[in-house]
């Protein structure tokens, strides 16, 4: 009996016994070689794809069945070894055997079905299949000089073979596009099976590879969402990647994504200027980049005119103004912003005698410091971390560098799992899931010369702190059970609002009463009343501050007993009038464009006896952290920083 006869007999038998499980049986047979395999029925997954995910492969070599009293070996040419996907907007998945012949071609969305219409790629070589698919993509207008990007993804348990396939596919696709006079932009990657990402891929009708690419974009750009990007073409995703300087792990990029289908940066900039009633010679443009707003591509345009900052989102196809915002600063610091981000980056690199090709992870953050506009520039070379503040005229205000160990640098460049994986590792170690915890945060740091992630979260009244190595292993951890569930609110500032006391906790009202009694004052005799609940050495403590006339009072009150742990007062300059803490917070939120309900982990403090009296306000919203210093005399923004 020939192999073809064996295959047909096997498939016929399986279709009668377990019609939805042919592929799954074939994939398990290598481990069971020489034995009779019990064929139990299983429910088939969505799109008939999951049984073939390589995480479930047993690298089957042959299947032994008793047919007509003899043993029949199923040819390993039917064994799935690799999964290759091509994404443009059509998403197509090819399952290959070890000889790189197609076992199955699957359209993952409607566009892909149109591309595959009339094709029978089963049994063809990978090269033939890819050429046929590229021809159909070109013929149907999915790839052309206006949309020239394609994503190639390889999933294979054999890393060497996966890398070879990735290289081979890139060459093949590039050759086809070149022959069609298209300068292609190719993104390529290898992936491992991920159940969460696979579920998202199935939900949105895309490949696992495109899902992984989108997830990395979302992780690094908190204003983006997976849902808004899933339906975008790979060319749009590629434009976002390059425009926002997103650094993706394990993704190789060749060529440049075409923006020919959009109006262009100059037209977008002019549309924003016209809306603002300004001309190019009246402004300093700091940014014109691609972004995504409400599911459509926009140009994000930012510029200064005098001490006013303008921010616009301009529809990348029509030039329509989608969103605009202006912010007027009390100082004329914006007038000094005569350089853009690129010039600030060049100035910072030049300060250290480095070229852009020598630096990695370059970030430029427009900011305010002591009432003047500055760019904060951060980057790495090897194991050295650099920081510069560049003012609006291009002068270096501050520069620092810190040497870290070479082993840390190796982790950074080779085996760095990233923030999300660090969170996952900490939660797994704690035996918890993300929906069981609150206040989950992670940040990159260095410890004893090693690159680590600090992960913190709460579960009920228990606080967890982890250090995760760059390779994803747990470096150290600790957990602390606090007395009251309200410990979750620790470090959250409150400005004169009361709260009910938990068991063994006097509450904010009790702390306020204790401080006022000690000062010999009543509440109607004070202003700028500020209360913060915190933990210190395992006990609840309240920090209470207020003003009375020209005297500032500061107290630390024991949260269980109401006793005064520390109290002091300072006489401020006479005749000085201060805005309230509530007004300072309102000014910060207005500048950030946020409502108080949208923020968390609010921390406020006042320094009214400083040479520049001010309020310090820190909070988080989404994946962004905001830091403000607000003048206590006129409410002006003295210092502002927003960072991931």
Secondary structure, 3 states (H helix, E strand, C coil): CCHHHHHHHHHHHHHHHHCCCHHHHHHHCCCCCCCECCCCCCCCCHHHCHHHCHHHCCCCCCCEEEECCEEEECCHHHCCCEEEEEECCCEEEEEECCCCEEEEEEECCHHHHHHHCCCCCCCCEHHHHHHHHHHHHHHCCCCECCECEEEEEEECCCHHHHHHHHHHHHHHHHHHHHHCCCCCEEEEEEECCCHHHHHHHHHHCCCHHHHHHHHHHHHHCCCCCHHHHHCCCHHHHHHHHHHCCCCCCCEEEECCCCCCCCCCHHHHHHHHHHHHCCCHHHCEEEEEEEEEECCEEEEEEEEEECCEEEEEEEECCCCCEEEEEEEECCCHHHHHCCCCHHHHHHHHHHHCCCCHHHCEEEEEEEEEECCEEEEEEEEEECCEEEEEEEECCCCEEEEEEEECCHHHHHHHHHCCCCHHHHHHHHHHHHCCCHHHCEEEEEEEEEECCEEEEEEEEEECCEEEEEEEECCCCEEEEEEEECCCHHHHHCCCEECCCCCCCCCCCCHHHHHHHHHHHHHCCCHHHCEEEEEEEEEECCEEEEEEEEEECCEEEEEEEECCCCCEEEEEEEECCCCCCCCCHHHHHHHHHHHHCCCHHHCEEEEEEEECCCCCCEEEEEEEECCEEEEEEEECCCCCEEEEEEEC
